[in-house]
Amino acid sequence: MKNSSYDFLMVKDYLLLVFIALLLASCGTETKEKEATKITRPNIIYILADDLGYGEIGVFGQEKIETPHIDALAKEGMIFTQHYTSAPVCAPARYMFLTGRHAGHSFIRGNHEWRERGDVWNYMAMAQDSTLEGQHPMPLDTKTLAHYLKDIGYTTGMIGKWGLGAPHTKSIPNEMGFDFFYGYNGQRQAHTYYPLHLYKNRKRVHLANDTIAPHTPFPEGANPEDPASYADFTLTDYAPDLMFNELTQFVARNKAAPFFMYWATPIPHVALQAPQKWVDYYIDKFGPEVPYLSGGKNSYFSHKNPHAAYAAMVSYLDENIGKLVAQLKKEDIYNNTLIVFTSDNGPSYAGGADPSFFDSARPFDGGYGRGKGFVYEGGIRVPTFFTWPNKIKANTKSDHISAHYDMMATLADITGFKPGKETDGISFLPTLLSEENQTEHDFLYWEFPEYDGQIAIRMGDFKVVRQHLKNPEKATIEVYNLVNDPKELKNIAEAHPELLEKAADIFKNEHTKAEADRFVIPLLETGLLSKK
């Protein structure tokens, strides 16, 4: 009897142990399955073109400029048809991307050359005195996307045009979260692709270029039909070549662990300067042209074949993107790399750029008053796509309404950092993953103090626009239905007073007075949206 009881207890204990083991194995399997479904922190490459219009690459309808590598990359991911910049010019667009703030809450709301320092537009003076370089700095307590990613273990790098501070301030890339920087510190120096120097981290790197100041006019008395007349505008060290070389080295150095690369290429911002092989390609394609002859501050550099040169710049960028993708695949990190391609604002009208010839903002208007510098669709809707193999379905499109200031929230969702409470964006990771639980914006918000003062608020299919806010006698009240009227030609404000009231409430809740006097629009402090 005693032995039977003992045997029974032994069997009971054995069965209990087996049950526990099976339970633990089940839990372990479930945990592993859950872990397997989590998103592995990817490398992130954010490519920000400069002044590239909505319709200037093939997958967005371009018919004259060839972009096969960009098009192929886009087709491997998801195209966003309704993605917006946060501002219609360089500096604020970059600030809002990096901080996740919209223009009603931003410190930087326009371009600010910080003229109080002296003759900041004098290229020779700047070359001799680096304290004249760069733009107005961001506040010391600014926390950028690079800070957050660095805090969770990313190696962070930036290549290209900064435009958000100045040397000898705390508002340079290496003080704002980036481990590595190579490129232009300031926007004004980026008005030539053959500068006297670039920056590598905190120090100037002097280049083998002569001193040809940006906006140097066409030589007086020279023959516009003689290629030799343009020799001064093509020098030795082409900045985009140098920057791309540093980019590829950064990727090679950091391939073993997650990295964030912010590639703020200055292309295709004028001046018209491009590798000759690409210029020749488009001369053959386009045929003879009327030369573009510069003559002052807003005209940049002359070019004998301006259309060919502009197209050449875009195709050169396309070629380098193809090289970058090839490198990622060779290094066996392409499948774990999220690549974002977008632009800082709509197409330029200056310096020989010709948005009419290229239909640069197609299907919108990209000319002066509608493209760069303005809050109409041609100035703020930008070509954007996201590629991430095995996560984002290939050859897909989304009409999700989003903006650059959503990137902070989206990358926080992807990588696991917690952004500050003051961000304005909404994560669109569900859209990228083709999930159905996407939160939509109630509105997108723009406020821009330049070009006589402007604001815009998009609410669903409708958009409220106010122009000439620094000139009360000319101030406009405009409402457009972007579905029925994408070119914003038919103002329906009188038929929609309810939209004006809704916009007034949004403005009241979202607008804060600009800290910098340059960005203050006096009428914005008087409740103008409720006035008719």
C-alpha positions, -999 to +999 in steps of 0.1 A: +000+000+000+028+023+009+046+016-023+014+022-044+008+056-028+044+065-034+042+055-070+010+075-074+026+106-060+056+102-082+033+099-113+013+130-101+045+150-096+058+139-130+026+149-147+026+183-129+062+189-141+053+180-177+023+204-175+044+232-162+071+225-189+045+226-216+030+258-202+064+275-201+072+263-236+038+276-248+045+310-231+080+311-245+067+303-280+040+330-277+066+355-265+089+347-293+060+351-318+052+384-303+088+395-305+090+383-341+061+406-350+077+437-335+094+461-358+131+457-358+147+492-356+156+500-392+182+522-406+165+555-417+175+575-447+155+607-451+162+623-485+151+659-487+154+674-522+155+712-524+128+730-544+117+698-562+082+703-575+054+678-570+056+668-607+093+667-613+099+630-610+086+603-633+062+585-609+046+618-602+040+626-638+072+642-651+076+637-689+108+655-697+132+648-669+143+612-665+144+597-630+146+559-635+163+551-602+139+573-581+109+558-599+121+522-593+127+529-556+092+545-553+076+515-569+092+493-543+073+511-516+043+534-510+037+567-528+019+594-507-002+616-530-012+641-503+019+647-483+028+683-475+058+703-465+054+722-432+064+755-449+069+768-485+106+777-481+138+762-468+145+770-432+111+766-416+104+735-436+136+719-422+129+732-387+094+718-386+105+684-399+132+681-373+110+693-344+075+679-353+060+714-348+036+732-372+040+768-380+017+781-353+040+767-327+074+770-343+103+793-335+115+793-371+087+804-394+105+818-423+141+824-436+160+846-412+195+857-424+204+873-391+214+906-406+221+922-373+256+907-375+266+929-405+270+924-442+258+888-443+252+888-481+287+898-489+303+865-501+339+877-497+332+891-462+317+858-452+347+839-465+370+859-444+347+861-413+328+829-404+306+849-379+287+863-409+278+828-421+246+809-415+211+818-404+194+828-371+200+800-345+174+779-329+168+782-292+193+763-270+167+739-256+155+727-290+153+689-292+154+675-327+145+642-342+182+634-343+184+639-305+157+614-299+172+588-322+206+593-308+192+587-273+180+552-282+213+542-298+212+554-334+243+568-350+231+601-366+244+618-396+235+647-419+248+655-454+238+686-473+223+720-464+217+729-428+202+764-428+192+764-391+220+782-373+254+795-377+290+787-369+301+796-333+265+790-320+249+760-304+226+757-334+248+736-356+242+700-366+267+686-341+250+705-313+215+695-325+218+657-323+240+648-352+271+627-347+284+636-382+278+665-405+292+674-439+279+702-462+268+738-462+262+754-429+242+783-444+217+787-471+234+817-488+266+797-495+245+770-511+236+795-539+267+781-556+276+744-561+313+754-563+318+771-529+350+781-513+344+757-485+320+732-469+319+721-433+330+688-419+315+687-384+325+720-368+354+729-392+356+745-426+370+723-454+385+745-480+379+735-516+399+740-548+375+766-562+381+801-573+361+830-557+331+833-579+305+848-556+268+837-559+248+858-582+278+870-602+262+885-635+270+874-670+303+890-681+296+924-697+301+923-735+305+885-736+289+865-764+259+845-750+264+819-778+300+812-769+304+784-743+336+800-731+315+830-718+302+807-690+335+792-679+336+810-646+304+792-635+319+757-636+349+753-614+368+723-598+352+708-567+315+701-572+299+701-538+272+675-545+300+650-555+319+657-523+288+653-502+277+621-518+312+606-512+308+614-475+274+599-475+286+566-489+314+565-464+290+572-435+268+542-446+299+520-449+312+530-414+278+525-397+263+495-414+266+472-384+241+491-362+211+513-368+218+547-383+198+578-392+210+597-423+193+630-431+204+637-467+194+673-473+206+676-509+207+711-523+195+698-557+177+711-577+178+746-560+194+770-584+221+781-594+221+760-626+253+740-622+254+703-632+279+677-644+286+682-681+278+647-691+242+652-680+239+687-695+251+672-728+225+644-725+197+669-722+211+693-749+208+663-773+173+657-760+159+693-759+178+709-787+188+746-790+177+769-762+176+806-754+205+812-729+197+823-694+217+854-685+220+864-649+221+900-637+216+903-600+206+889-566+177+868-577+191+856-609+219+833-597+243+822-625+240+823-662+237+791-684+237+786-721+213+757-719+191+764-688+165+736-694+192+711-700+211+722-669+180+720-647+171+685-659+207+675-656+207+684-619+176+662-612+190+633-632+223+636-614+205+633-581+186+603-595+219+586-605+233+590-570+202+576-554+206+546-577+242+543-564+231+545-528+205+518-532+231+496-549+254+502-519+227+493-494+221+460-512+258+452-515+262+458-478+232+436-471+213+463-452+187+474-478+160+451-464+163+468-430+164+504-442+135+528-444+141+553-472+120+584-473+121+607-504+105+641-503+111+678-510+113+709-488+088+729-508+074+735-543+094+745-574+113+777-578+106+804-603+140+821-600+175+817-614+167+801-647+143+775-633+113+772-655+084+754-638+061+761-668+084+743-692+087+712-670+051+715-656+070+712-623+040+712-599+017+691-621-013+689-617-009+722-597+004+756-607+041+760-599+047+795-612+054+827-592+026+832-567+016+796-567+048+776-563+077+781-539+071+807-512+033+804-513+008+783-494-012+771-525-008+734-534+020+741-559+041+756-531+034+730-503+023+697-517+055+677-523+064+644-541+069+618-513+073+581-510+084+555-484+103+523-492+110+496-466+112+460-479+090+434-462+073+461-441+058+485-467+040+468-495+056+474-529+038+494-557+012+509-534-003+544-530-020+563-502-041+594-502-036+599-465-033+636-457+000+642-439+029+666-435+065+667-427+057+675-391+042+640-388+076+624-392+086+628-355+055+609-344+059+583-372+095+575-365+088+574-328+063+547-335+088+528-357+118+530-334+103+533-299+114+567-286+089+589-269+087+624-284+080+655-264+045+665-256+048+696-277+049+679-311+019+685-335+022+655-357+002+622-360+020+589-367+011+574-401+028+541-394-006+523-398-008+536-433+027+525-441+019+490-429-014+489-447-034+487-415-069+501-410-065+519-377-050+551-390-058+583-371-066+612-394-058+649-391-087+672-383-066+698-400-032+708-413-019+742-405+005+767-422+015+802-412+041+820-433+053+856-427+070+861-460+056+872-494+033+897-476+021+872-450+000+841-455-018+813-437-036+781-448-056+755-431-067+723-447-098+705-433-106+673-452-113+682-488-114+720-481-087+745-477-088+780-463-062+804-476-054+840-465-029+861-485-015+897-481-019+897-443+007+924-440-014+947-462-049+949-447-064+966-478-054+936-500-059+907-475-079+879-490-104+853-477-103+822-499-119+787-496-112+759-521-125+724-526-094+705-534-112+675-549-133+695-573-107+723-578-072+711-572-056+741-588-075+764-564-090+786-591-126+789-578-129+808-545-161+795-527-156+814-494-190+831-497-208+798-499-191+783-468-192+806-438-192+776-416-157+767-428-145+802-421-158+799-386-142+765-381-109+778-394-111+808-371-115+784-341-085+763-353-064+795-357-074+807-323-063+774-307-032+768-328-015+801-333+011+814-308+028+847-313+061+843-330+091+849-307+112+865-334+100+899-345+107+890-381+081+863-381+053+884-365+023+892-388+005+919-369-030+911-383-026+875-370-028+889-335-063+905-341-085+875-347-086+882-385-101+848-395-134+858-380-135+890-400-150+892-434 
